[in-house]
Amino acid sequence: MTTTLTPRPATPAPAPAPAPAKAFGGLLRTVLRLHRWALWLWVAYVVLGAGLLLWAWGTMGDDARALLAACEPGRGSHPRCPEALQDVWTTYDVLLRLGLFAVLAAPFLVGAWAAASLTAREMETGTADLAWTQSVPPARWLTAKLALPAVAATAGITLLLALYRLAHAAGADVRHVTWYGAAPQWWGEDFFTAMGVIAVPRVLCAVAVGVLLGLLLKRTLASLGTGVLLMAAAAVKFAVGRYQLWPSEIRHGYEADAPSPRWDTNAGEWPLDSGAVTGSGEHVGYDYDCLDAVSGDGRRPGGADADVDAFYACLRADGYTDVWVTYHPEDHFWPLQLVESGIWLAVAALAVFLSYRVLRRRTA
């Protein structure tokens, strides 16, 4: 009797298990350890700025309010305050200005560090190539380089902005007395930057542009110098040309409810340009020679109408019909803020996009 043996089908070999993906959190921890000293310096910088602003806010406490209540207004247009209140204001003003400097300098410091240390140093020393051979995809490496500094910088600058607004508001009453009712110009670089939101997108742009420069130049000092130069040029450009970000308004002197030879603006308005209107309706520059035909400022009791008539009679004799002024009213503060913030964010997004493109071509 013959026994036939049937071979058993071979058991298929198990499919190889996919290699465990390196956790993104581990990469973030690696970046954090690599740049831990920079993070601690940034924390110390924010704590120092916050301490100055809280100190300024504290000087406007109960003692300052008690001194303010004891002020005796003068009989004229300028109130008199105790000398002690002036001393309190001086201390407050110095601390507030130091806190303001911390807000203004933050984007430049962050941008300089990002350009010099975040990517350029690793590209220069070759540690980036080593990281890419250790199961770290280049795109994930770049994402970690961008994410951690962006979060830390945004949190720090947001805290400084919030404390500056708190300290600035605390001194409003004392400022009104010591400055005789004058207020800081809202279009000035100090007030416009510290009391708005543009410092946040400016910091994010500094990080993104610094990363891009490090990938392109691959040299620490070259990236540092280029980054600081670009940030300074952009800040100056905005400070000089910010008025062009939103349409200005125009006002004519003779067409106003109370005609006046004045060509300047009212309190709280940002003056831009002024001139005269020709007979054809064209707005041109004007040296205001006809002001010699008026006495005072056109608002002198008993002579206002005569002064205004004399001014416009002289103006028409020179071939002009009216005077004009272009300006930004105070309610243009937030439109200008949002437009400038959008430009900073657009540049930051473009820098991030170009960073990934450069990295992809370099590691293809």
Long-range contacts (C-beta under 8 A, 24 or more apart in sequence): 19-135, 22-135, 22-136, 22-140, 24-140, 24-143, 24-144, 27-136, 27-140, 27-141, 27-144, 28-144, 28-147, 28-148, 30-144, 31-144, 31-145, 31-148, 32-148, 35-117, 35-118, 35-148, 35-149, 38-113, 38-117, 39-152, 42-110, 42-152, 42-153, 42-156, 43-156, 45-102, 45-106, 45-109, 45-156, 46-156, 46-159, 46-160, 48-102, 49-99, 49-102, 49-103, 49-106, 49-160, 49-163, 50-159, 50-160, 50-163, 52-95, 52-98, 52-99, 52-102, 53-95, 53-96, 53-99, 53-102, 53-160, 53-163, 53-164, 53-166, 53-167, 54-163, 54-167, 55-95, 56-92, 56-95, 56-96, 56-99, 56-167, 56-170, 56-171, 57-163, 57-166, 57-167, 57-170, 59-88, 59-91, 59-92, 59-95, 60-88, 60-92, 60-167, 60-170, 60-171, 60-174, 63-88, 64-88, 64-92, 64-174, 65-173, 68-173, 68-174, 68-177, 71-177, 77-180, 78-180, 79-177, 79-180, 81-177, 81-178, 85-174, 85-177, 85-178, 86-178, 88-174, 89-171, 89-174, 89-175, 89-178, 92-171, 92-174, 93-171, 95-167, 96-164, 96-167, 96-168, 96-171, 99-160, 99-163, 99-164, 99-167, 100-164, 100-190, 100-194, 102-160, 103-157, 103-160, 103-161, 103-164, 103-193, 103-194, 103-199, 104-189, 104-190, 104-193, 104-194, 104-199, 106-153, 106-156, 106-157, 106-160, 106-199, 106-203, 107-157, 107-199, 107-202, 107-203, 107-205, 107-206, 107-231, 107-235, 108-206, 108-228, 108-231, 108-232, 108-235, 110-149, 110-153, 110-203, 110-206, 110-207, 110-210, 111-205, 111-206, 111-207, 111-209, 111-210, 111-227, 111-228, 111-230, 111-231, 112-210, 112-224, 112-227, 112-228, 113-210, 114-149, 114-206, 114-207, 114-209, 114-210, 114-211, 114-214, 114-227, 115-209, 115-210, 115-211, 115-213, 115-214, 115-223, 115-224, 115-226, 115-227, 115-228, 116-210, 116-214, 116-220, 116-221, 116-223, 116-224, 116-227, 117-220, 118-145, 118-149, 118-207, 118-210, 118-211, 118-214, 119-145, 119-210, 119-211, 119-214, 119-215, 119-223, 120-213, 120-214, 120-215, 120-217, 120-218, 120-219, 120-220, 120-222, 120-223, 120-224, 121-214, 121-220, 122-214, 123-214, 123-215, 123-218, 124-218, 124-219, 124-220, 132-363, 138-359, 138-360, 138-362, 138-363, 139-356, 139-359, 139-360, 142-211, 142-355, 142-356, 142-359, 145-211, 146-207, 146-208, 146-211, 146-352, 146-355, 149-207, 150-204, 150-207, 150-208, 153-203, 153-204, 153-206, 153-207, 154-200, 154-203, 154-204, 157-199, 157-200, 157-203, 158-200, 160-199, 161-194, 161-197, 161-199, 161-200, 164-194, 164-195, 165-194, 165-195, 168-194, 168-195, 183-268, 185-270, 186-268, 186-270, 186-330, 186-333, 187-242, 187-243, 187-270, 187-328, 189-239, 192-242, 192-333, 192-336, 192-337, 196-333, 196-334, 196-337, 197-337, 197-341, 198-337, 198-340, 198-341, 198-344, 200-341, 201-341, 201-342, 201-344, 201-345, 201-348, 202-235, 202-344, 204-344, 204-345, 204-348, 205-234, 205-344, 205-345, 205-347, 205-348, 205-351, 206-231, 207-348, 208-347, 208-348, 208-349, 208-351, 208-352, 208-355, 209-347, 209-348, 209-351, 211-351, 211-352, 211-355, 212-351, 212-352, 212-354, 212-355, 212-358, 215-355, 215-358, 215-359, 215-362, 216-358, 234-347, 238-340, 242-336, 242-340, 243-270, 243-272, 243-328, 245-335, 245-336, 245-339, 245-340, 245-343, 246-328, 246-332, 246-335, 246-336, 246-339, 248-272, 248-326, 248-327, 248-328, 249-326, 249-327, 249-328, 249-329, 250-324, 250-325, 250-326, 250-327, 251-324, 251-325, 251-327, 252-277, 252-322, 252-323, 252-324, 253-322, 253-323, 253-324, 253-325, 254-312, 254-321, 254-322, 254-323, 255-322, 259-308, 259-312, 260-298, 260-299, 260-308, 261-290, 261-291, 261-294, 261-298, 261-307, 261-308, 261-311, 261-312, 261-323, 262-297, 262-298, 263-288, 263-323, 263-324, 263-325, 264-325, 265-325, 265-327, 268-329, 268-330, 269-327, 269-328, 269-329, 269-330, 270-327, 270-328, 270-329, 270-332, 271-325, 271-326, 271-327, 272-325, 272-326, 272-327, 272-328, 273-325, 273-326, 274-323, 274-324, 274-325, 274-326, 275-323, 275-324, 276-315, 276-320, 276-321, 276-322, 276-323, 276-324, 277-320, 277-321, 277-322, 277-323, 277-324, 278-319, 278-320, 278-321, 279-319, 279-320, 279-321, 283-324, 286-320, 286-323, 288-323, 289-314, 289-318, 290-314, 290-315, 290-318
